[in-house]
Amino acid sequence: MSWRAGASLFREIWPLIQRQVPDDHFRAEFVRDLLDFFQKCGMDGTDLRRVHPEIDKALDELGVDEG
C-alpha cells in the first residue's frame, strides 16, 4: 500500500523544517530519518524526488531509486 498523503504532508512541512532546523548537518540527518519513518509508514519516497536537492540527497542515502 502506498501512502500518497505522506508525500503531500512532507511537502507541506518541508519549508518549516528548512526554517526551524538551521544547522545543515543536523537537518540532513533529521530529514533522512523522517523520510525513513514516512517510508516505513508506506510512503513512496520516489514521490518526493526533485522537490529539493537536500531531499534528493537523503533519498539517495536511503537507497531510494529515481522512480
Buried (B, 14 or more C-beta within 10 A) or exposed (E): EEBEEBBEEBBEEBEEBEEEBEEEEEBBBBBBEBBBEBBEEEBBBBBBBEBBEBBBEBBEBEEBEEE
